Amino acid sequence: MTLARTLALATAALATAATAATAAAFAPAANATAAAFAPATAATTAGTATEITASAGTSAKSWGAYYAPRRAAKALGTLTITGEDHATLPTADFVRISGKVYDNTRRSSCGWALFRITYRDGDQLPFRERWVRDCTYGSPTRFSFRQSDVYQIELKVCSEPRASRPSANCRYGGTWKTLYLSK
């Protein structure tokens, strides 16, 4: 989703909220009548649900298993998303990414899990890359990290020779799998 489309969706959401507020202002008698006949427990429950959704908003999502070509490496794990904010640009306050990377080869190669994390910085959506490497067959590498103001998280799994960084072929070739997209 592009920045222009995101801003257009945010503008449309604000217009919808303004229309609802205008309709409520011109129909106070209908609102008063409905409130007078509504049970007190329903009003309390609805208010609590709205507060929990707006403030807490924590959800965990499993992802994977995703494989490198020829199943030479595997990655899987969970995303814990806290507090989605849809005011200006839709982002999650915090996302915790955890999981395991497996090297499924018996030769001198490593399994790589590459993450491209797009985050909000003012009104811009830059991204950063994080990667995890496992070079031991049969013994996965565990990882966990956290990022704030997250818009999108993508994953790519590769199998390559041992190195300090993934190669350009791994980073730029192939397709990214979307794990999370704030809407």
C-alpha positions as CSV (number, residue, x, y, z in Angstrom):
1,M,0.0,0.0,0.0
2,T,1.4,3.4,-1.0
3,L,1.6,6.4,1.2
4,A,-0.9,8.3,-1.0
5,R,-3.4,5.4,-0.7
6,T,-2.9,5.2,3.0
7,L,-3.6,9.0,3.4
8,A,-6.7,8.6,1.1
9,L,-8.0,5.8,3.4
10,A,-7.3,7.9,6.5
11,T,-9.2,10.9,5.0
12,A,-12.1,8.7,4.0
13,A,-12.3,7.4,7.6
14,L,-12.3,10.9,9.0
15,A,-15.0,11.9,6.7
16,T,-17.1,8.9,7.8
17,A,-16.6,9.8,11.4
18,A,-17.6,13.5,10.8
19,T,-20.8,12.4,9.0
20,A,-21.7,10.1,11.9
21,A,-21.1,13.0,14.4
22,T,-23.2,15.4,12.3
23,A,-26.1,12.9,12.2
24,A,-25.9,12.4,16.0
25,A,-26.0,16.2,16.6
26,F,-29.2,16.6,14.5
27,A,-31.0,13.7,16.2
28,P,-30.6,14.2,19.9
29,A,-34.2,13.1,20.7
30,A,-33.7,9.7,19.1
31,N,-30.4,9.2,21.0
32,A,-32.0,10.1,24.3
33,T,-35.0,7.8,23.7
34,A,-32.7,4.9,22.8
35,A,-30.5,5.5,25.8
36,A,-33.6,5.6,28.1
37,F,-34.7,2.2,27.1
38,A,-31.3,0.5,26.9
39,P,-30.4,-1.8,29.8
40,A,-27.6,-0.4,32.0
41,T,-25.5,-3.6,31.6
42,A,-25.4,-3.3,27.9
43,A,-24.2,0.3,27.9
44,T,-21.5,-0.6,30.5
45,T,-20.4,-3.6,28.5
46,A,-20.3,-1.7,25.2
47,G,-18.2,1.1,26.8
48,T,-15.7,-1.4,28.3
49,A,-15.3,-3.2,25.0
50,T,-14.6,0.0,23.2
51,E,-12.0,1.0,25.8
52,I,-10.2,-2.4,25.6
53,T,-10.1,-2.3,21.8
54,A,-8.9,1.2,21.7
55,S,-6.3,1.1,24.5
56,A,-5.0,-2.5,25.0
57,G,-5.5,-4.1,21.5
58,T,-2.9,-6.9,21.9
59,S,-3.0,-9.8,19.6
60,A,-0.7,-12.7,18.8
61,K,-0.4,-14.3,15.4
62,S,1.5,-17.4,14.4
63,W,3.4,-17.4,11.1
64,G,5.2,-20.0,9.1
65,A,6.6,-22.4,8.3
66,Y,8.2,-20.6,5.3
67,Y,10.9,-22.3,3.3
68,A,13.9,-21.4,1.2
69,P,14.1,-22.9,-2.3
70,R,14.4,-26.7,-2.2
71,R,13.5,-26.6,1.5
72,A,17.1,-25.9,2.4
73,A,16.1,-23.6,5.3
74,K,12.9,-23.0,7.3
75,A,11.6,-20.2,9.5
76,L,8.5,-20.0,11.8
77,G,7.3,-18.1,14.8
78,T,4.8,-15.6,16.2
79,L,4.0,-11.9,16.0
80,T,2.6,-10.1,19.0
81,I,0.9,-6.9,18.0
82,T,0.1,-4.2,20.6
83,G,-2.1,-1.1,20.1
84,E,-2.9,-0.5,16.5
85,D,-3.3,3.2,15.9
86,H,-5.3,4.4,12.9
87,A,-5.3,8.2,13.5
88,T,-2.9,9.4,10.8
89,L,-1.1,6.5,9.3
90,P,-2.2,3.0,10.3
91,T,0.5,1.5,12.5
92,A,0.9,-0.8,15.5
93,D,2.5,0.7,18.6
94,F,4.8,-2.3,19.1
95,V,5.3,-5.5,17.4
96,R,7.4,-8.4,18.9
97,I,8.7,-10.9,16.4
98,S,10.0,-14.2,17.7
99,G,10.7,-17.6,16.2
100,K,13.2,-20.1,15.0
101,V,15.4,-20.5,11.9
102,Y,16.4,-24.0,10.8
103,D,19.3,-25.0,8.5
104,N,18.0,-28.1,6.7
105,T,21.3,-28.9,4.9
106,R,24.1,-31.1,6.0
107,R,26.7,-29.1,4.1
108,S,28.5,-25.8,4.8
109,S,25.5,-23.5,4.2
110,C,23.3,-21.5,6.6
111,G,19.6,-20.8,6.8
112,W,18.7,-17.1,6.8
113,A,15.5,-15.4,7.8
114,L,15.4,-11.8,6.5
115,F,12.8,-9.3,7.8
116,R,11.9,-6.1,6.2
117,I,10.1,-3.9,8.7
118,T,8.4,-0.7,7.4
119,Y,7.7,1.8,10.3
120,R,6.4,5.3,10.7
121,D,8.8,8.2,11.1
122,G,6.7,11.4,11.1
123,D,4.8,11.2,7.9
124,Q,7.3,8.9,6.1
125,L,7.4,5.1,5.9
126,P,11.0,4.0,5.8
127,F,12.1,0.4,6.3
128,R,14.9,-1.5,8.0
129,E,16.1,-5.0,7.6
130,R,16.9,-7.5,10.3
131,W,18.2,-11.0,9.7
132,V,18.9,-14.2,11.7
133,R,21.3,-16.9,10.6
134,D,21.5,-20.6,11.6
135,C,24.4,-22.7,10.4
136,T,23.9,-25.9,12.5
137,Y,21.9,-28.7,11.0
138,G,19.3,-30.1,13.4
139,S,19.6,-27.3,16.0
140,P,17.5,-24.2,15.3
141,T,18.5,-20.7,16.2
142,R,15.9,-18.8,18.3
143,F,15.3,-15.1,17.9
144,S,13.2,-12.3,19.3
145,F,13.1,-8.6,18.6
146,R,10.8,-5.7,18.9
147,Q,10.0,-2.6,16.8
148,S,7.7,0.4,17.4
149,D,5.3,2.2,15.0
150,V,5.2,-0.7,12.6
151,Y,3.3,-0.5,9.3
152,Q,4.3,-3.7,7.6
153,I,6.5,-6.8,8.2
154,E,7.8,-9.0,5.4
155,L,9.9,-12.1,5.4
156,K,12.2,-13.9,3.1
157,V,14.0,-17.3,3.8
158,C,17.3,-18.2,2.1
159,S,20.0,-20.8,2.2
160,E,23.5,-19.6,1.5
161,P,27.1,-20.1,2.6
162,R,28.2,-18.8,6.0
163,A,28.8,-15.0,5.9
164,S,28.3,-12.0,8.2
165,R,25.5,-10.7,6.1
166,P,23.0,-12.2,3.6
167,S,24.1,-11.8,0.0
168,A,22.6,-9.3,-2.5
169,N,21.0,-12.3,-4.3
170,C,19.2,-13.3,-1.1
171,R,18.2,-9.8,-0.2
172,Y,17.0,-8.6,-3.6
173,G,16.1,-11.8,-5.5
174,G,12.8,-13.6,-5.1
175,T,9.6,-12.4,-3.4
176,W,8.9,-11.2,0.2
177,K,6.1,-12.8,2.2
178,T,3.9,-10.3,4.1
179,L,3.5,-11.3,7.7
180,Y,1.8,-8.2,8.9
181,L,0.1,-5.2,7.3
182,S,-1.6,-2.5,9.3
183,K,-5.0,-1.6,7.8
